[in-house]
Amino acid sequence: MRVSVLIDGGHLRVLARQAGHAYKPDYIDKVAQACVAPDERLVRIFYYDCAPYIGKAKLPVSGKDFEFNGSDAWLRKLAARDLFAVRRGVLKFRGFKPKKIPISAVTLTDADFVRTSSRKVWTCE
């Protein structure tokens, strides 16, 4: 029997980090291969994820500029592997939100906030 494996990269990343694994193309490939039974033949691995957000924003309390940077090199390496079809989302920065609710009465700092983002449009690679 021929099978395809679909992987939600964001979900797998969280599970890998909770288990203490490094999230790299080799690990993703190993997980995909583990999904295939001995009597099955893997024909395609569809991997859905977003590259890290790259851009600038003002911090919520201090107003200082903060630059988000990251690399999508690992995603390009994954897309170059046999059987992988990478579907890229576009990560959009949506501002900051408080880490704790209700917000405490003490003076807030930038460290009391976490960035928020959302995924949009999937593209093929």
GROMACS elastic network, one bead per residue, 0.5 to 0.9 nm:
[ bonds ]
;  ai    aj funct       b0    kb
    1    39     6  0.69047   500
    1    41     6  0.60107   500
    1    42     6  0.86357   500
    2    40     6  0.57771   500
    2    42     6  0.59212   500
    2    43     6  0.62646   500
    3    36     6  0.75271   500
    3    40     6  0.66293   500
    3    41     6  0.60328   500
    3    42     6  0.50651   500
    3    43     6  0.59222   500
    3    44     6  0.72683   500
    3    45     6  0.89565   500
    4    36     6  0.87296   500
    4    41     6  0.86346   500
    4    42     6  0.59369   500
    4    43     6  0.57124   500
    4    45     6  0.56690   500
    4    46     6  0.73691   500
    5    32     6  0.64545   500
    5    33     6  0.86601   500
    5    35     6  0.72919   500
    5    36     6  0.81703   500
    5    42     6  0.77437   500
    5    43     6  0.85044   500
    5    44     6  0.64957   500
    5    46     6  0.60793   500
    5    47     6  0.82746   500
    6    32     6  0.82708   500
    6    44     6  0.85767   500
    6    45     6  0.59515   500
    6    47     6  0.59880   500
    6    48     6  0.77476   500
    7    10     6  0.88435   500
    7    11     6  0.83255   500
    7    12     6  0.73697   500
    7    28     6  0.87017   500
    7    32     6  0.77222   500
    7    45     6  0.75163   500
    7    46     6  0.61693   500
    7    48     6  0.61468   500
    7    49     6  0.86063   500
    8    11     6  0.55367   500
    8    12     6  0.62360   500
    8    13     6  0.86209   500
    8    46     6  0.87175   500
    8    47     6  0.63626   500
    8    48     6  0.52019   500
    8    49     6  0.65563   500
    9    12     6  0.51264   500
    9    13     6  0.59229   500
    9    14     6  0.86892   500
    9    28     6  0.86143   500
    9    47     6  0.64767   500
    9    48     6  0.55245   500
    9    50     6  0.79558   500
   10    13     6  0.51766   500
   10    14     6  0.65281   500
   10    15     6  0.89295   500
   10    48     6  0.80377   500
   10    49     6  0.61549   500
   10    50     6  0.79788   500
   11    14     6  0.53610   500
   11    15     6  0.64773   500
   11    16     6  0.87214   500
   12    15     6  0.51057   500
   12    16     6  0.60063   500
   12    17     6  0.85816   500
   12    23     6  0.86926   500
   12    28     6  0.82540   500
   13    16     6  0.51118   500
   13    17     6  0.61818   500
   13    18     6  0.86044   500
   13    22     6  0.89819   500
   13    23     6  0.63368   500
   14    17     6  0.52780   500
   14    18     6  0.61978   500
   14    19     6  0.86796   500
   15    18     6  0.51185   500
   15    19     6  0.62398   500
   15    20     6  0.86659   500
   15    21     6  0.86903   500
   16    19     6  0.51194   500
   16    20     6  0.61730   500
   16    21     6  0.50748   500
   16    22     6  0.69995   500
   16    23     6  0.64698   500
   16    27     6  0.87556   500
   17    21     6  0.56149   500
   17    22     6  0.69798   500
   17    23     6  0.73125   500
   18    21     6  0.77149   500
   21    24     6  0.88221   500
   21    27     6  0.79325   500
   22    27     6  0.73219   500
   23    26     6  0.82472   500
   23    27     6  0.62428   500
   23    28     6  0.72228   500
   24    27     6  0.53923   500
   24    28     6  0.64271   500
   24    29     6  0.87691   500
   24    74     6  0.68384   500
   24    75     6  0.89044   500
   24    78     6  0.86011   500
   25    28     6  0.50620   500
   25    29     6  0.60786   500
   25    30     6  0.85388   500
   25    74     6  0.66060   500
   25    75     6  0.77159   500
   25    77     6  0.71362   500
   25    78     6  0.54556   500
   25    81     6  0.88386   500
   26    29     6  0.51452   500
   26    30     6  0.61497   500
   26    31     6  0.87437   500
   26    78     6  0.84774   500
   27    30     6  0.50316   500
   27    31     6  0.62910   500
   27    32     6  0.87059   500
   28    31     6  0.52204   500
   28    32     6  0.63089   500
   28    33     6  0.87151   500
   28    78     6  0.84848   500
   29    32     6  0.51182   500
   29    33     6  0.61632   500
   29    34     6  0.86166   500
   29    45     6  0.86622   500
   29    78     6  0.84250   500
   29    81     6  0.89599   500
   29    84     6  0.87322   500
   30    33     6  0.51559   500
   30    34     6  0.61863   500
   30    35     6  0.89055   500
   31    34     6  0.51013   500
   31    35     6  0.66496   500
   32    35     6  0.53709   500
   32    36     6  0.73528   500
   32    45     6  0.70340   500
   33    36     6  0.56604   500
   33    37     6  0.87859   500
   33    42     6  0.78120   500
   34    37     6  0.76617   500
   36    39     6  0.81876   500
   36    40     6  0.61108   500
   36    41     6  0.72647   500
   36    42     6  0.66811   500
   37    40     6  0.52791   500
   37    41     6  0.80635   500
   38    41     6  0.79091   500
   42    45     6  0.78092   500
   42    83     6  0.80717   500
   43    83     6  0.64026   500
   44    82     6  0.85096   500
   44    84     6  0.60402   500
   44    85     6  0.70961   500
   45    82     6  0.89728   500
   45    83     6  0.56986   500
   45    85     6  0.60080   500
   45    86     6  0.81853   500
   46    83     6  0.83899   500
   46    84     6  0.60367   500
   46    86     6  0.59493   500
   46    87     6  0.71417   500
   47    78     6  0.88677   500
   47    79     6  0.86553   500
   47    84     6  0.70156   500
   47    85     6  0.61665   500
   47    87     6  0.59568   500
   47    88     6  0.83140   500
   48    85     6  0.86429   500
   48    86     6  0.60636   500
   48    88     6  0.60078   500
   48    89     6  0.72931   500
   48   122     6  0.80321   500
   49    75     6  0.84877   500
   49    86     6  0.77440   500
   49    87     6  0.65965   500
   49    88     6  0.53862   500
   49    89     6  0.58503   500
   49    90     6  0.86488   500
   49   119     6  0.87725   500
   49   122     6  0.85624   500
   50    53     6  0.83043   500
   50    72     6  0.86382   500
   50    75     6  0.85248   500
   50    87     6  0.83404   500
   50    88     6  0.53162   500
   50    90     6  0.58090   500
   50    91     6  0.60440   500
   50   119     6  0.73016   500
   50   120     6  0.89971   500
   50   122     6  0.86537   500
   51    54     6  0.87140   500
   51    70     6  0.79543   500
   51    71     6  0.72171   500
   51    72     6  0.52796   500
   51    73     6  0.89158   500
   51    75     6  0.71165   500
   51    88     6  0.74062   500
   51    89     6  0.75639   500
   51    90     6  0.73037   500
   51    91     6  0.71107   500
   52    68     6  0.83890   500
   52    69     6  0.72498   500
   52    70     6  0.54664   500
   52    71     6  0.66181   500
   52    72     6  0.68123   500
   52    90     6  0.89817   500
   52    91     6  0.71345   500
   53    68     6  0.63560   500
   53    69     6  0.65927   500
   53    70     6  0.68847   500
   53    71     6  0.89274   500
   53    90     6  0.83311   500
   53    91     6  0.58326   500
   53    92     6  0.70697   500
   53    93     6  0.72097   500
   53   117     6  0.86393   500
   54    67     6  0.74722   500
   54    70     6  0.63728   500
   54    71     6  0.85551   500
   54    91     6  0.89015   500
   55    66     6  0.85072   500
   55    67     6  0.58177   500
   55    68     6  0.52089   500
   55    69     6  0.67138   500
   55    93     6  0.84980   500
   56    65     6  0.67399   500
   56    66     6  0.56376   500
   56    68     6  0.60243   500
   56    69     6  0.87318   500
   57    60     6  0.89746   500
   57    63     6  0.88278   500
   57    64     6  0.83068   500
   57    65     6  0.57933   500
   57    66     6  0.53505   500
   57    67     6  0.65242   500
   57    68     6  0.79370   500
   57    93     6  0.86870   500
   57    95     6  0.80943   500
   58    61     6  0.86258   500
   58    62     6  0.80487   500
   58    63     6  0.50706   500
   58    64     6  0.54235   500
   58    66     6  0.59021   500
   58    67     6  0.87401   500
   58    95     6  0.89956   500
   59    62     6  0.58903   500
   59    64     6  0.54368   500
   59    65     6  0.63017   500
   59    66     6  0.63587   500
   59    96     6  0.80883   500
   59   110     6  0.62555   500
   59   113     6  0.88885   500
   60    63     6  0.58228   500
   60    64     6  0.82614   500
   60    95     6  0.84225   500
   60    96     6  0.68356   500
   60    97     6  0.88341   500
   60   109     6  0.81852   500
   60   110     6  0.60473   500
   60   113     6  0.75938   500
   61    64     6  0.82128   500
   61   108     6  0.71741   500
   61   109     6  0.58156   500
   61   110     6  0.53673   500
   61   113     6  0.89657   500
   62    65     6  0.88367   500
   62   109     6  0.73291   500
   62   110     6  0.66261   500
   63    66     6  0.88921   500
   63   110     6  0.88586   500
   71    74     6  0.74733   500
   71    75     6  0.85992   500
   72    75     6  0.51964   500
   72    76     6  0.64096   500
   72    77     6  0.87660   500
   73    76     6  0.51071   500
   73    77     6  0.61955   500
   73    78     6  0.86227   500
   74    77     6  0.50441   500
   74    78     6  0.61891   500
   74    79     6  0.86743   500
   75    78     6  0.50538   500
   75    79     6  0.62322   500
   75    80     6  0.87613   500
   75    86     6  0.78778   500
   75    88     6  0.88599   500
   76    79     6  0.50434   500
   76    80     6  0.63552   500
   76    86     6  0.85773   500
   76   125     6  0.85659   500
   77    80     6  0.52029   500
   77    81     6  0.67581   500
   78    81     6  0.54309   500
   78    82     6  0.87797   500
   78    84     6  0.69431   500
   78    85     6  0.85930   500
   78    86     6  0.74967   500
   79    82     6  0.81456   500
   79    83     6  0.88111   500
   79    84     6  0.57678   500
   79    85     6  0.61269   500
   79    86     6  0.54047   500
   79    87     6  0.88883   500
   79   125     6  0.68092   500
   80    83     6  0.88767   500
   80    84     6  0.72927   500
   80    85     6  0.86469   500
   81    84     6  0.57438   500
   81    85     6  0.86379   500
   82    85     6  0.87018   500
   85   124     6  0.76129   500
   85   125     6  0.67834   500
   86   123     6  0.84895   500
   86   124     6  0.63547   500
   86   125     6  0.54991   500
   87   122     6  0.59309   500
   87   123     6  0.54498   500
   87   125     6  0.61066   500
   88   121     6  0.79327   500
   88   122     6  0.51053   500
   88   123     6  0.50530   500
   88   124     6  0.62833   500
   88   125     6  0.71336   500
   89   119     6  0.59519   500
   89   120     6  0.56224   500
   89   121     6  0.53766   500
   89   123     6  0.63129   500
   90   118     6  0.83448   500
   90   119     6  0.56791   500
   90   120     6  0.51774   500
   90   121     6  0.60101   500
   90   122     6  0.69094   500
   90   123     6  0.83502   500
   91   117     6  0.65576   500
   91   118     6  0.58199   500
   91   120     6  0.63625   500
   91   121     6  0.88523   500
   92   116     6  0.86929   500
   92   117     6  0.54174   500
   92   118     6  0.54433   500
   92   119     6  0.62847   500
   92   120     6  0.72365   500
   93    96     6  0.87825   500
   93   115     6  0.76119   500
   93   116     6  0.62905   500
   93   118     6  0.68523   500
   94   115     6  0.74499   500
   94   116     6  0.52876   500
   94   118     6  0.69721   500
   95   114     6  0.85470   500
   95   115     6  0.57995   500
   95   116     6  0.55527   500
   95   117     6  0.72498   500
   96   113     6  0.59489   500
   96   114     6  0.54102   500
   96   116     6  0.55298   500
   96   117     6  0.87540   500
   97   100     6  0.87780   500
   97   112     6  0.85283   500
   97   113     6  0.53347   500
   97   114     6  0.55253   500
   97   115     6  0.63462   500
   97   116     6  0.67468   500
   98   101     6  0.66848   500
   98   102     6  0.85730   500
   98   103     6  0.70741   500
   98   112     6  0.59079   500
   98   114     6  0.62426   500
   98   115     6  0.88030   500
   99   103     6  0.84045   500
   99   111     6  0.85571   500
   99   112     6  0.56966   500
   99   113     6  0.51367   500
   99   114     6  0.59103   500
  100   103     6  0.59965   500
  100   104     6  0.80368   500
  100   112     6  0.75883   500
  100   113     6  0.82368   500
  101   104     6  0.78421   500
  103   106     6  0.85324   500
  103   108     6  0.85122   500
  103   112     6  0.88619   500
  104   107     6  0.79407   500
  104   108     6  0.79301   500
  105   108     6  0.82470   500
  108   111     6  0.80041   500
  108   112     6  0.63062   500
  108   113     6  0.88285   500
  109   112     6  0.55623   500
  109   113     6  0.77773   500
  110   113     6  0.57552   500
  110   114     6  0.84318   500
  111   114     6  0.75539   500
  119   122     6  0.85388   500
